[in-house]
Amino acid sequence: MKVYLVGGAVRDKLLQRPVHERDWVVVGASESDMRARGFRPVGKDFPVFLHPDTDEEYALARTERKSGRGYGGFTVHASPDVTLEQDLQRRDLTVNAMAETEDGTIIDPYGGQADLSARKLRHVSTAFAEDPLRILRVARFAARYAPLGFTIADETRTLMRAMVDAGEVEHLVAERVWKEVSRALMEPRPDIFISTLRDCGALEILLPEVDCLFGVPQPVLHHPEIDTGDHVLRALRQAPADLPVRFAVLVHDLGKGVTPEQVLPSHRGHEAAGLPLVKAVCKRLRVPNPITALALGVCEYHLHCHKAFELRPQTLLKLLRALDALRKPERFEQFLESCEADARGRLGLEDRDYPQVDYLRAARQATADVDPQALIAEGFAGAELGKALDRARLQALAHLKGSYGAPQA
């Protein structure tokens, strides 16, 4: 029985990056051997155990054979006679197919260290094509390591395209797709994830509503980059590392993909047109409700944010209510961050001032500062209390608009 550190921990250690979790492979042992040593079985699809002291995962060395379509279509063979090299060969990328012994020796049968040096993401073997989820994983790794200069090897790009053409991606289940998308959106370059999927044709299958934005023109006055898809990628680069914000940015302009060709490059009404598309994406991928709610709010009201200084107090109060800003200040802040990323996701405008966010924060605070108890003390109750609250909040917003100077941006 021999134990090896494998996968991402070895890769990131060689890259001198922080190692957040460690995975281990056990060679020469059976399931009964692991139980006898106090390891707790947790694997459903193949033998994985938790260490009795550290709770780290230890998997028995295994091989896989394609037996169906999609991510789960595999027959797994795990036994004491499976070698380390056989286990590493089933992995996706050479940089993930290295192991380390207890004394620190690197075992690298497939050239992972050379590809780390060359900054290449390259598949280990043609067995890569058996698992369509690997397309998303490679795109996610490209999004993570792009700042270090990593790119996908040409032969791997070719294989990914062939997998898409063979129809493998169509068999991925929604939960697995959302898991990869949500993880990729939190990487340093989420735009690389989207562009990689588009390059191999997977975006058209998984997120056709986003894919069709590429090539759709916008008015050059507001969008010097012109192309809507390019704008979405730029906005993603501007968005903070917050999953609901980045997802909202990804889908905020879906309505522009259904603008009638004869009215282009104008997109009047694209906010309302985008709402059913955002709902469809979220339903298909089973996006969590809070993330869906923010995405819908940003889709419907991002132009309100851009035009904040032009809004009358009545419209401003309606906006705050529609976004549930008083009860959910955290989501309102995410709305503002999403709109700011949209505003700065434009060619040459990445560093533009965007005072609208401070103005809308102040508007929310002004309405929150209106004290219902003071109005109750004055004798208001029931429907009359609601009307009095509205009047007081409108007065507060009117005062704010006058005192703020309402700069145009």
C-alpha positions, -999 to +999 in steps of 0.1 A: +000+000+000+015+033-012+000+068-008+006+097-032-004+134-032-020+140-066-038+166-088-042+202-080-022+202-049+009+191-068+002+215-096-002+245-074+027+236-052+050+236-083+035+269-094+042+283-059+005+290-054-015+284-022-027+249-018-062+249-003-070+212-003-051+180-008-062+148-026-045+115-022-044+083-043-038+049-026-021+022-047-021-015-037-050-014-013-086-027-013-117-012+003-114-036+032-078-025+037-089+011+040-117+003+065-094-017+086-072+013+089-101+035+101-108+053+069-145+062+064-161+054+029-179+083+013-176+077-025-208+069-044-194+063-079-160+050-069-141+042-037-132+074-018-125+075+019-119+101+045-088+100+067-097+092+103-078+122+116-075+148+088-108+142+069-088+146+037-100+124+007-081+093-002-092+075-034-082+040-045-063+040-077-088+033-105-093+031-142-125+041-161-141+027-192-167+046-213-201+028-211-226+055-219-231+092-228-224+122-208-206+128-175-218+097-157-214+072-185-184+053-170-176+019-156-150+022-128-124-004-119-106+000-086-084-028-072-049-032-057-035-041-091-042-007-107-010+013-110-004+049-103+004+056-139-029+041-149-047+063-124-030+094-136-037+086-173-074+089-168-071+125-156-079+155-178-048+177-182-011+169-179-007+196-153-032+177-132-017+142-138+013+144-115+019+128-081+042+134-052+057+108-029+061+112+008+097+123+004+087+150-021+097+132-054+075+142-083+061+114-105+053+129-139+047+103-166+028+126-190+048+158-191+030+179-166+061+198-155+070+206-191+035+220-197+037+241-165+069+256-178+054+262-213+022+275-197+000+250-216-032+233-207-030+200-226-051+168-224-034+137-211-048+112-237-076+107-261-097+094-232-103+131-225-130+129-251-150+105-231-161+131-205-178+162-219-176+179-185-139+182-191-146+209-217-160+231-190-132+222-166-105+232-191-123+264-198-124+270-160-087+263-157-080+287-186-100+314-167-080+307-135-045+306-150-048+332-178-031+358-155-001+335-154+001+333-191-015+298-196-033+290-228-050+259-241-029+237-264-040+237-301-046+199-301-068+202-270-088+230-286-093+207-316-104+178-295-129+200-275-144+211-308-147+175-320-164+165-287-190+193-292-196+183-328-201+147-316-230+158-295-214+149-261-221+183-245-259+179-250-259+151-224-246+171-195-270+175-167-280+210-154-266+206-119-231+197-133-232+226-158-242+251-131-215+239-107-188+245-134-203+278-145-206+291-109-170+281-101-157+295-134-174+329-128-154+332-096-120+328-113-098+358-121-108+359-158-144+347-161-145+362-196-119+336-207-143+309-196-171+322-218-148+329-248-133+294-245-167+278-246-177+299-275-145+290-294-152+253-292-190+256-299-201+246-264-215+280-255-241+277-283-254+246-267-252+254-230-259+292-231-274+300-265-289+332-251-253+345-244-238+330-275-261+349-299-250+382-285-217+380-304-220+399-336-250+420-325-242+457-329-249+485-304-248+523-308-212+534-309-220+565-289-226+544-258-207+513-268-174+521-286-167+483-287-200+480-307-203+442-304-227+432-276-209+399-268-176+418-265-193+442-241-205+414-219-169+400-217-156+434-209-182+439-182-173+405-167-137+417-164-149+448-145-172+429-121-160+422-085-155+385-074-191+380-063-210+352-079-245+368-080-229+400-094-209+382-121-239+360-132-261+391-133-235+408-155-233+378-178-271+378-185-280+415-181-282+422-219-298+390-231-326+411-246-303+425-272-300+391-287-337+392-298-338+428-311-353+428-346-326+432-372-343+462-389-340+484-358-303+477-351-281+490-336-309+505-314-321+482-286-351+501-271-369+479-247-342+453-244-346+452-206-381+439-208-373+416-237-345+401-217-366+390-187-381+358-201-346+349-214-330+353-180-358+333-164-353+305-190-316+303-183-320+302-146-347+276-148-327+254-172-295+256-151-314+255-118-298+287-106-304+294-069-333+318-062-313+347-047-289+347-077-319+346-101-336+375-083-306+397-086-301+388-123-337+397-131-334+430-112-302+440-130-317+430-164-349+450-159-334+481-141-298+486-152-307+516-174-325+531-144-292+530-126-273+546-155-300+574-157-303+578-119-298+616-120-326+620-145-352+601-124-379+620-106-384+613-069-415+592-077-396+570-102-367+567-078-390+555-050-405+529-074-371+517-083-361+512-046-393+493-040-389+472-071-354+462-059-366+457-023-337+480-014-349+488+022-353+452+033-324+437+013-296+463+013-270+436+004-288+427-028-292+464-036-254+468-032-249+439-056-273+456-081-252+487-080-220+468-084-235+450-114-245+482-131-211+498-125-195+468-142-219+473-171-210+510-173-173+503-173-173+473-195-169+494-226-139+501-248-119+530-234-144+536-206-130+511-181-119+539-157-148+562-161-164+579-131-197+564-121-213+586-095-247+570-099-238+544-073-231+569-046-263+588-055-285+557-053-269+546-020-277+580-006-313+577-020-317+544-003-304+558+030-327+589+027-358+567+024-345+544+052-341+574+075-378+582+074-391+571+108-425+554+107-428+557+145-427+595+143-456+594+119-475+570+141-469+594+170-485+621+148-517+600+146-513+583+112-524+547+110-535+521+084-536+533+048-531+569+059-498+559+075-487+544+042-495+576+023-477+597+049-446+574+046-447+579+008-449+616+011-421+618+036-399+596+015-406+616-016-397+648+002-365+632+014-356+621-022-365+656-036-342+672-010-315+648-019-318+655-056-316+692-050-286+690-026-267+664-047-264+687-077-275+658-099-242+656-120-246+641-155-223+612-163 
